[in-house]
Amino acid sequence: MAVSPTTLFNFHSFPFNSSSSSSSFSRRFHSQNLKLKNLIPMSSLLPIKSPFHLPSNSRFNRTHPTVFKFRTSSTATNRTVLLSVTTVTLAVANRVLYKLALVPLNNYPFFLAQFTTFGYVVIYFSILYIRHRLGIVTNEMLAIPKWRFFVIGFLEALGLVAGMSSGAVLPGPVIPILNQTYLVWQLTFSTLILRRRYSINQIVGCLLVAAGVVVAISSGSNAGQMLSKVDFFWPALMIVSCAFQAGASIIKEFVFLDSSTRLKQKSLDIFVVNSYGSGFQALFVLLFLPLISNLKGIPFAQLPSYLKSGAGCFLNIGAGKTGCDGAPLLPLLYVITNLAFNISLLSVLKSSSAVVASLVLMLSVPISVYTLSLPLPYLPVGGTSLSPFFLIGCAILVCGLYLYNTTPRPARNSSEDD
């Protein structure tokens, strides 16, 4: 409760143990107070109101809505930047370790894909169970409608099948180039599903990022000649697989946005999304198993023996295991890094948007290409030389990232920024 200057002055004018109540004595001191008040300027009296009080419209007031919003926005931005840097690092490590893991499992890439798909279901649900017992994951979070995760798993399984089938036919350098259509799909779905608006500068920035990645990773190769003997269906199928993956990421973002309302502004735990999404993906991969095995050239009847041989090479046990040097260390490192990368990427998507997460992934591509060009263990000695176009592509990519991130972003809704 604020105390008036006059009352405060009267309070300090009397000792605490005074018992005087004479009316003339009170009038005399009241008269002195009025004289002092007339002599002291009003500006000097304001601080006496309360030494810890600031006017409600002061820009130093910590409870002022504008200041609070600025501090919250600044903290959220710093957190997103830190998550983005961490995700780029994990993305580079993930791509490099994936290549290294396929050295001992060169003949069993299908086993590695199945192992990671079903292994993550066990890991994610185990973590989800522990977090639920600790009270981090609430019953309200687990009550989120499951049909959305059903759709996420279905789209990711279709993306896996389409990507594996087309990747088996397409030349290696063409695949990462076609994968850059992922960002275009995300921009399209974000506009249609989330009703998000993007400025011209943001769109140009994303396109510059995609163009920079294409220039960087296609330097020194003639992609046009590589595709001259490939039927148009296969690159089109790879582009469609990117659409499935982009659609799944947009629905994940929609789940986070919608859960904020359902949970009364509480944040949905990322392991709820990871667990149920991976669970439905594993279910559909299991249903698509005959199709996937045939696309990989493995007759369905021979699939059990193929998986058994792949497990033996993964663990590097059994007689006559040749070409499995580096296992199980390299595959396990890849699985652990990929797990951390998926969690980090989903954290970026949760704190920002699917488009920002896609830009982070694109930034990791040329860094990964450069890292893989170095002489690494278990890879051919000597490395690979990069052409000047690689540096040009990286420069275009950085310009695109700068343009996108320095453009004022429209709000997600009335209270959130993109």
C-alpha positions as CSV (number, residue, x, y, z in Angstrom):
1,M,0.0,0.0,0.0
2,A,1.5,3.4,-1.0
3,V,2.0,5.9,1.7
4,S,1.4,9.6,1.0
5,P,4.3,12.0,1.6
6,T,2.5,13.9,4.4
7,T,1.6,10.7,6.3
8,L,5.1,9.3,5.9
9,F,6.6,12.6,7.2
10,N,4.3,12.6,10.2
11,F,5.2,9.0,11.0
12,H,8.9,9.8,11.2
13,S,8.3,13.0,13.1
14,F,7.3,11.2,16.2
15,P,9.2,8.7,18.3
16,F,7.6,5.3,18.6
17,N,7.2,5.5,22.3
18,S,5.6,9.0,22.3
19,S,2.3,9.2,24.2
20,S,1.4,12.8,23.4
21,S,-2.0,13.4,22.0
22,S,-2.4,17.1,22.4
23,S,-4.5,18.6,19.6
24,S,-2.5,21.9,19.6
25,F,0.7,19.9,19.3
26,S,-0.7,18.0,16.3
27,R,-1.9,21.2,14.6
28,R,1.6,22.7,15.1
29,F,3.3,19.8,13.4
30,H,0.7,19.6,10.7
31,S,1.3,23.3,10.0
32,Q,5.0,22.6,9.7
33,N,4.4,19.8,7.3
34,L,2.3,22.0,5.1
35,K,5.0,24.6,5.0
36,L,7.7,22.1,4.1
37,K,5.4,20.6,1.4
38,N,5.1,24.0,-0.1
39,L,8.8,24.6,0.0
40,I,9.8,21.2,-1.5
41,P,9.2,20.8,-5.2
42,M,6.8,18.1,-6.3
43,S,9.5,16.3,-8.2
44,S,11.4,15.9,-5.0
45,L,8.4,14.5,-3.2
46,L,7.8,11.7,-5.7
47,P,10.6,9.4,-4.6
48,I,9.5,9.7,-0.9
49,K,6.3,7.9,-2.0
50,S,8.1,4.6,-1.6
51,P,11.7,3.8,-2.2
52,F,10.8,0.6,-4.1
53,H,7.9,1.9,-6.1
54,L,8.0,2.7,-9.8
55,P,5.1,4.1,-11.8
56,S,3.1,1.5,-13.6
57,N,4.0,2.8,-17.0
58,S,7.8,2.9,-16.3
59,R,10.0,1.3,-18.9
60,F,12.0,-0.2,-16.0
61,N,9.0,-2.0,-14.5
62,R,9.7,-5.7,-14.7
63,T,6.1,-6.5,-14.8
64,H,5.4,-4.2,-17.7
65,P,3.9,-6.3,-20.6
66,T,6.2,-4.9,-23.2
67,V,9.3,-5.5,-21.2
68,F,8.2,-9.0,-20.3
69,K,7.4,-9.8,-23.9
70,F,10.8,-8.5,-25.0
71,R,12.6,-10.5,-22.4
72,T,10.6,-13.7,-23.2
73,S,11.2,-13.2,-27.0
74,S,14.9,-12.7,-26.4
75,T,15.2,-15.8,-24.2
76,A,13.2,-17.8,-26.8
77,T,15.5,-16.6,-29.6
78,N,18.7,-17.5,-27.7
79,R,17.3,-20.9,-26.9
80,T,16.4,-21.5,-30.5
81,V,19.9,-20.4,-31.7
82,L,21.5,-22.8,-29.2
83,L,19.2,-25.6,-30.2
84,S,20.0,-24.9,-33.9
85,V,23.7,-25.0,-33.4
86,T,23.4,-28.2,-31.4
87,T,21.2,-29.7,-34.1
88,V,23.6,-28.7,-36.9
89,T,26.5,-30.4,-35.0
90,L,24.5,-33.6,-34.5
91,A,23.2,-33.5,-38.1
92,V,26.8,-33.4,-39.4
93,A,27.8,-36.2,-37.0
94,N,24.7,-38.2,-38.0
95,R,25.5,-38.0,-41.7
96,V,29.2,-38.8,-41.3
97,L,28.5,-41.7,-38.9
98,Y,25.8,-43.1,-41.2
99,K,28.4,-43.3,-44.0
100,L,30.9,-44.9,-41.6
101,A,28.3,-47.3,-40.2
102,L,27.5,-48.6,-43.7
103,V,31.2,-49.6,-44.2
104,P,30.8,-52.7,-42.1
105,L,27.1,-53.1,-43.0
106,N,27.6,-52.3,-46.7
107,N,25.6,-55.5,-47.6
108,Y,23.0,-55.0,-45.0
109,P,21.6,-51.4,-45.2
110,F,18.1,-52.8,-45.0
111,F,18.9,-54.4,-41.6
112,L,20.3,-51.1,-40.3
113,A,17.1,-49.3,-41.3
114,Q,14.9,-51.9,-39.6
115,F,17.1,-52.0,-36.5
116,T,16.9,-48.3,-36.0
117,T,13.1,-48.1,-36.8
118,F,12.1,-50.8,-34.3
119,G,14.9,-50.0,-31.8
120,Y,13.7,-46.4,-31.5
121,V,10.2,-47.6,-30.6
122,V,11.7,-49.5,-27.6
123,I,13.9,-46.6,-26.6
124,Y,11.3,-43.8,-26.9
125,F,8.6,-45.7,-25.1
126,S,11.0,-46.6,-22.3
127,I,11.9,-42.9,-21.9
128,L,8.2,-41.9,-22.1
129,Y,7.4,-44.4,-19.3
130,I,10.1,-43.1,-17.0
131,R,9.1,-39.5,-17.7
132,H,5.4,-40.3,-17.0
133,R,6.4,-42.0,-13.7
134,L,8.4,-38.9,-12.7
135,G,5.4,-36.7,-13.5
136,I,7.0,-34.9,-16.4
137,V,4.5,-36.4,-18.9
138,T,1.0,-35.9,-17.6
139,N,-2.1,-37.9,-18.3
140,E,-3.5,-35.0,-20.3
141,M,-0.5,-35.2,-22.6
142,L,-1.1,-38.9,-23.2
143,A,-4.7,-38.2,-24.0
144,I,-3.8,-36.2,-27.1
145,P,-5.8,-37.7,-30.1
146,K,-3.8,-40.6,-31.5
147,W,-5.1,-40.3,-35.1
148,R,-2.6,-37.6,-35.7
149,F,0.3,-39.8,-34.8
150,F,-1.3,-42.5,-37.0
151,V,-1.1,-40.1,-39.9
152,I,2.5,-39.1,-39.0
153,G,3.6,-42.7,-38.9
154,F,1.8,-43.5,-42.2
155,L,3.5,-40.6,-44.0
156,E,6.9,-41.4,-42.6
157,A,6.6,-45.0,-43.6
158,L,5.5,-44.1,-47.1
159,G,8.5,-41.7,-47.3
160,L,10.8,-44.5,-46.2
161,V,9.5,-46.9,-48.8
162,A,9.5,-44.4,-51.6
163,G,12.9,-43.1,-50.7
164,M,14.5,-46.5,-50.4
165,S,13.0,-47.7,-53.7
166,S,14.1,-44.7,-55.7
167,G,17.4,-44.4,-53.9
168,A,18.3,-48.0,-55.0
169,V,18.0,-46.8,-58.7
170,L,19.2,-43.2,-58.6
171,P,22.9,-42.3,-58.7
172,G,24.3,-41.3,-55.3
173,P,25.1,-37.6,-56.0
174,V,21.6,-37.0,-57.3
175,I,19.8,-38.1,-54.2
176,P,20.8,-35.1,-51.9
177,I,20.1,-32.7,-54.7
178,L,16.5,-34.0,-55.1
179,N,16.1,-34.1,-51.3
180,Q,16.3,-30.2,-51.3
181,T,12.7,-30.2,-52.6
182,Y,11.9,-31.0,-49.0
183,L,12.0,-27.3,-48.1
184,V,9.7,-26.4,-51.0
185,W,7.1,-29.0,-49.8
186,Q,7.4,-27.6,-46.2
187,L,6.7,-24.1,-47.4
188,T,3.7,-25.3,-49.4
189,F,2.2,-27.4,-46.6
190,S,2.9,-24.8,-43.9
191,T,0.9,-22.3,-46.0
192,L,-2.0,-24.7,-46.7
193,I,-2.2,-26.6,-43.4
194,L,-1.0,-24.1,-40.8
195,R,-2.2,-21.0,-42.7
196,R,1.2,-19.4,-42.3
197,R,2.2,-16.4,-44.3
198,Y,5.7,-15.8,-45.6
199,S,7.2,-12.7,-46.9
200,I,8.9,-12.4,-50.3
201,N,12.3,-12.1,-48.5
202,Q,11.7,-15.3,-46.5
203,I,10.7,-17.3,-49.6
204,V,13.7,-15.9,-51.5
205,G,15.9,-16.8,-48.6
206,C,14.7,-20.4,-48.5
207,L,15.2,-20.7,-52.2
208,L,18.7,-19.3,-51.9
209,V,19.5,-21.9,-49.2
210,A,18.2,-24.7,-51.5
211,A,20.2,-23.3,-54.5
212,G,23.3,-23.0,-52.4
213,V,23.1,-26.6,-51.2
214,V,22.5,-27.8,-54.8
215,V,25.5,-25.8,-56.1
216,A,27.7,-27.0,-53.2
217,I,26.9,-30.7,-53.4
218,S,26.7,-31.0,-57.2
219,S,30.1,-29.3,-57.8
220,G,32.2,-31.4,-60.1
221,S,29.4,-33.6,-61.3
222,N,27.1,-33.5,-64.2
223,A,23.7,-34.4,-62.7
224,G,22.0,-34.0,-66.0
225,Q,24.1,-36.7,-67.6
226,M,23.7,-38.9,-64.6
227,L,19.9,-38.9,-65.0
228,S,20.0,-39.3,-68.8
229,K,19.7,-43.1,-68.6
230,V,17.3,-43.1,-65.6
231,D,13.5,-43.2,-66.2
232,F,11.7,-40.1,-65.0
233,F,9.6,-42.1,-62.6
234,W,12.5,-42.6,-60.1
235,P,13.5,-39.0,-59.5
236,A,9.8,-38.1,-59.3
237,L,9.3,-40.8,-56.7
238,M,12.2,-39.4,-54.7
239,I,10.6,-36.0,-54.8
240,V,7.3,-37.5,-53.7
241,S,9.1,-39.2,-50.8
242,C,10.3,-35.8,-49.7
243,A,6.6,-34.6,-49.8
244,F,5.6,-37.4,-47.4
245,Q,8.4,-36.5,-45.0
246,A,7.6,-32.8,-45.1
247,G,3.9,-33.5,-44.5
248,A,4.8,-35.5,-41.4
249,S,6.9,-32.7,-40.0
250,I,4.2,-30.1,-40.6
251,I,1.6,-32.3,-38.8
252,K,4.1,-32.7,-35.9
253,E,4.3,-28.9,-35.7
254,F,0.5,-28.7,-35.8
255,V,0.3,-31.2,-32.9
256,F,2.6,-28.9,-30.8
257,L,0.5,-25.8,-31.7
258,D,-2.8,-27.5,-31.0
259,S,-1.6,-29.1,-27.8
260,S,-0.8,-25.7,-26.4
261,T,-4.5,-24.9,-26.4
262,R,-5.6,-28.4,-25.2
263,L,-3.1,-28.4,-22.3
264,K,-3.9,-24.8,-21.3
265,Q,-0.6,-23.3,-22.5
266,K,1.4,-26.2,-21.1
267,S,4.2,-27.5,-23.4
268,L,3.7,-31.0,-24.9
269,D,6.6,-33.3,-24.1
270,I,8.5,-34.2,-27.3
271,F,8.8,-37.9,-26.3
272,V,5.0,-38.2,-26.6
273,V,5.3,-37.2,-30.3
274,N,8.5,-39.3,-30.8
275,S,7.1,-42.4,-29.2
276,Y,3.7,-42.6,-30.8
277,G,5.0,-41.3,-34.2
278,S,7.7,-44.0,-34.2
279,G,5.3,-46.6,-33.0
280,F,2.9,-46.1,-35.9
281,Q,5.8,-45.8,-38.3
282,A,7.1,-49.2,-37.2
283,L,3.7,-50.7,-37.6
284,F,3.3,-49.5,-41.2
285,V,6.9,-50.5,-42.0
286,L,6.0,-53.9,-40.8
287,L,3.0,-54.0,-43.1
288,F,5.1,-52.7,-46.0
289,L,7.8,-55.3,-45.3
290,P,7.0,-57.6,-48.3
291,L,7.1,-54.6,-50.6
292,I,10.3,-53.2,-49.1
293,S,12.2,-56.5,-49.3
294,N,11.2,-56.9,-53.0
295,L,12.3,-53.4,-53.8
296,K,15.7,-54.2,-52.2
297,G,16.0,-57.3,-54.2
298,I,15.5,-59.7,-51.3
299,P,12.8,-62.4,-51.8
300,F,10.4,-62.4,-48.9
301,A,11.1,-66.0,-48.2
302,Q,14.8,-65.2,-47.7
303,L,14.1,-62.2,-45.4
304,P,14.6,-64.1,-42.1
305,S,18.0,-65.4,-43.1
306,Y,19.0,-61.9,-44.4
307,L,18.1,-60.3,-41.1
308,K,20.0,-63.1,-39.2
309,S,23.1,-62.5,-41.3
310,G,22.8,-58.7,-40.8
311,A,22.5,-59.1,-37.0
312,G,25.7,-61.3,-37.1
313,C,27.6,-58.6,-39.0
314,F,26.2,-55.9,-36.8
315,L,27.5,-57.6,-33.7
316,N,30.6,-58.8,-35.7
317,I,30.2,-62.4,-34.4
318,G,30.1,-65.7,-36.2
319,A,32.5,-67.6,-38.4
320,G,33.3,-66.3,-41.8
321,K,32.3,-62.7,-41.1
322,T,34.3,-60.7,-43.5
323,G,34.0,-57.0,-44.3
324,C,32.4,-56.3,-40.9
325,D,35.4,-54.4,-39.5
326,G,34.3,-51.5,-37.4
327,A,31.2,-53.2,-36.1
328,P,29.5,-52.9,-33.6
329,L,31.2,-49.6,-32.6
330,L,30.4,-47.6,-35.7
331,P,26.8,-48.8,-36.1
332,L,26.1,-48.2,-32.4
333,L,27.7,-44.7,-32.5
334,Y,25.4,-43.9,-35.5
335,V,22.3,-45.2,-33.6
336,I,23.1,-43.1,-30.5
337,T,23.9,-40.0,-32.6
338,N,20.8,-40.4,-34.7
339,L,18.7,-40.7,-31.6
340,A,20.1,-37.5,-30.1
341,F,19.8,-35.8,-33.5
342,N,16.1,-36.7,-33.8
343,I,15.3,-35.4,-30.3
344,S,17.3,-32.2,-31.0
345,L,15.6,-31.6,-34.3
346,L,12.1,-32.1,-32.8
347,S,13.1,-29.6,-30.1
348,V,13.9,-27.0,-32.8
349,L,10.6,-27.7,-34.5
350,K,8.8,-27.3,-31.2
351,S,10.5,-24.0,-30.3
352,S,10.4,-22.4,-33.8
353,S,8.9,-24.0,-36.9
354,A,9.3,-26.8,-39.4
355,V,10.8,-24.4,-42.0
356,V,13.5,-23.3,-39.5
357,A,14.2,-27.0,-38.8
358,S,14.6,-27.6,-42.5
359,L,17.0,-24.7,-42.9
360,V,19.1,-26.1,-40.0
361,L,19.2,-29.4,-41.9
362,M,20.3,-27.7,-45.1
363,L,23.1,-25.9,-43.3
364,S,24.5,-29.3,-42.2
365,V,24.6,-30.7,-45.8
366,P,27.7,-28.8,-47.2
367,I,29.5,-29.2,-43.8
368,S,28.9,-32.9,-44.0
369,V,30.1,-33.1,-47.6
370,Y,33.3,-31.2,-46.6
371,T,33.8,-33.5,-43.6
372,L,33.3,-36.6,-45.7
373,S,35.8,-35.3,-48.2
374,L,38.5,-35.6,-45.5
375,P,40.5,-38.8,-44.9
376,L,38.5,-40.5,-42.3
377,P,39.0,-44.0,-40.7
378,Y,37.5,-46.9,-42.6
379,L,37.0,-44.7,-45.7
380,P,39.4,-44.6,-48.7
381,V,42.6,-42.9,-47.7
382,G,43.3,-39.5,-49.3
383,G,39.9,-37.9,-49.2
384,T,38.2,-36.1,-52.0
385,S,39.1,-32.7,-53.5
386,L,36.3,-30.1,-53.6
387,S,35.9,-27.7,-56.5
388,P,35.6,-23.9,-56.0
389,F,31.9,-24.3,-56.7
390,F,31.6,-25.8,-53.3
391,L,32.6,-22.6,-51.6
392,I,30.3,-20.6,-53.9
393,G,27.4,-22.8,-52.9
394,C,28.2,-22.4,-49.2
395,A,28.3,-18.6,-49.7
396,I,24.9,-18.7,-51.4
397,L,23.6,-20.8,-48.6
398,V,24.8,-18.4,-45.9
399,C,23.2,-15.5,-47.8
400,G,19.9,-17.3,-47.9
401,L,20.1,-18.1,-44.1
402,Y,20.9,-14.5,-43.4
403,L,18.0,-13.2,-45.5
404,Y,15.5,-15.6,-44.0
405,N,16.5,-14.9,-40.3
406,T,16.8,-11.1,-40.6
407,T,13.4,-10.8,-42.1
408,P,10.6,-9.8,-39.6
409,R,8.5,-12.9,-39.2
410,P,4.7,-12.9,-39.2
411,A,3.1,-14.3,-36.1
412,R,2.0,-18.0,-35.9
413,N,-1.1,-16.7,-34.3
414,S,-2.0,-13.8,-32.1
415,S,0.7,-14.6,-29.5
416,E,3.4,-16.6,-31.1
417,D,6.1,-15.7,-33.6
418,D,7.1,-18.0,-36.4
